[in-house]
Amino acid sequence: MLNLIQKDDLKEYTLSSQWVDYENPEIQKKARELSLDLDGLELVENIYHFVRDEIDHSMDAGQDRVTFKASDVLKEGHGICFAKSNLLAALLRFAGVPTGFCYQRLVHEDGFLVHGLNAAYIKGKWVRMDARGNYQGIDAQFSLGEEKLAFPIQDEGEEDYPYIYSHPDSRVTNALVHSENVEEAYRNIPTSLTY
């Protein structure tokens, strides 16, 4: 089990921001709709399944437009892993669930790239979850017990970064906001995050 490192103040994981813009009326409307008559685990799981299953991964769906801000991801209905993690964080935070950002370094083609996912504070502990979307052998699941991420660490050089960030990493943010299309975004994504 990965020992996750977090900020001391859980409030840091509940804030709205430029990219996790849960003050947006459409984000609030969707969060209310997804949490209607639900609380606790059911609420978290319902929001997770919505982002994982109803918001396409841009590459899987053949979408070329780069989305990143949570409200844009909701509006367009797609995003790559980092964008989907922004939407999941916005919806969960609006519903009152502290949510952060986690990263992995994964083998990709002939090198490495960074992959984004979330951690939510549930029942007194951090639970990582990956709403990337299931596609061609990828089987991410919501689980309080054993992690069921889209990409379990397997190969030499791959790494689970043990940090839970309250905001998306600025290197990832810069890569996406300065990309004209999804293909360029993948070329611009960092190959590792060093701290």
N, C-alpha and C positions, 0 to 999 in steps of 0.2 A: 504494500500500500504506500502510495506517495505521501510524504509528509508535506502538507501544503502550508506555505508561508503567506500570511495575510497582514493587512494593516490592523492596528489595535482598535480602531473605531469603526464598528459596523456601519455607522451612519454614512461613511465614505462610499459604501456599496448600495446606497439607496438614492443617490442624487441624480437629477436630470442633467444632461449636458448637451453639447453641440451634436454629438453622435448618438447619444442615448436620450433622445428628445421626447421623453414621455409627457411633456407638457403639451405636445401636439394633440389636438382634439381627436384625430383619427386613431392615434395610439390609445388614447384614453377610452374611446368608444369600443375598440377591439378588445382591450383588456377587460372592460366591464362585461362585454358579451361572453368572453371566454371564462370569466370567473363567476358568472351568474349562478347562484345557489351552490357554489363550491367553496371550500376553504382547505387550508393545509395541503396535504399531499395531492389530493384530487385537483386542486387549483393549479399547482405547479405542473403536474403531469399533463393536464389539459392544455396549458399554454405551451409547454414543451412540444407536445404532439402537433399542435397547430403550426409552429415554426418549422419543425422537422418535416412534416408531411404536406402542408398546404403552401408553403413558400418554397419555390423551386431553387435548387442550387443552379446558379447561372450556367455553369459548364454543362451540367447534365441536361439542361433544357435548351441548350444552344443559344442562350441570350448573350448579347455582346455588350450591352450597356452596363457600366459599373455603377452599382448602388453601394452606399455605405451607411448613410444616416438611417436610423431605425424607421423613421416615417417614410423615407424614400423606398426602403425595402418593402414595407407594408403596401405602399401605393403601387409599386411596380410588380410585386409578387415574386421577386427573385433576388438573389444575392449570393456571393460566394461565402465561405465559412465565416469570415470576419464580419460581413454585413449581417448574416443571419444571427450571429452572436450579439450584435448590437440590438437587433429587434427583440431577441429573447430577453436580454437584460432590461430593455425599456418596458416590455410588458410585465415582467416579473416585478421590477422595481415599482411600477405604478400600483401593482397589486399588493405591495408591502413586503416583498421578499427580497432581502439583500442579495445582490447578484454581482459577480465579478467576472473577470476575463482571465482565461488560461491559454497557454500556448504549448505546442509540441513542435519539435524539429523532426521532419520526416524525409525519407528518401523519396525523390521525385525525378523521374527520367534519369539523367546522368549526374544528378547532384542532390541537393536538399532544398526544402522550402519550409517555411513556418506555417503551421495550421492553427486556427483559432477555435476555441470552444468556451464554455462557461462553467462557473461554479456557483451554486446557490446555497444559501445558509438555511438548512432545513432541519428541524428537530435538534437544534443545538450543535450541528456539525455541517461542514462544507461538503457538498455533493457535486462532483463534476458531471457535466452532461454535454453532449455533443449533438446539436440540432442541424448538422451539416446536411442531412437528408440521406436516406437509404437508397442505394443505387448499385447495381452490378456487384453484388457480394458485400457491400457495406451494410452493416446491421447494427446501428447505434440504437440503444434502448435507454429509457429512463430506469434507473435502479438505485435504491438506497444502499444496497449491499455491494455486490461486486460491480465494478465499473464495466460498462458496455459501450465504449466509445467507438466512433467510426474507424479510428486507426489505432489499435493497440500497438505500443512500441515493440518492434520486432528486430529490426536490422541494426547492425553496428553503425554507430554514428547518429542513430535516432535518439531523441531525448524528450522526456516530459519535463518541462520547466516547472519547478515547484511553487511558483508564485501565483497568487490571486490578485490581479490588478483591479483597482476600482474604476479605471478608465482604459480604453483601448490603447495599446502600445503606440507611441508616436511614430515609430519607424514603419509600422504597418499602415497607420493612418496616412502618412505621407506617400507611401507607395500607391495606395489606392486612389487618393484624391488627385494625384498627378498622372493618372493613367487614362488614356482616351478610350480604352475598351478592355474587356475581360482578359483577352490574350496578353495585352501589354501589362495588365495588373499582375498576372502570374509571373511575368518576367521581372517585375519590379519588387515582388514580395521578398523580404529578407530571407537569406538562406539559414540564418541562425539569429538568436537574440543573446547577446552576452551582457552580463550584469556585473 
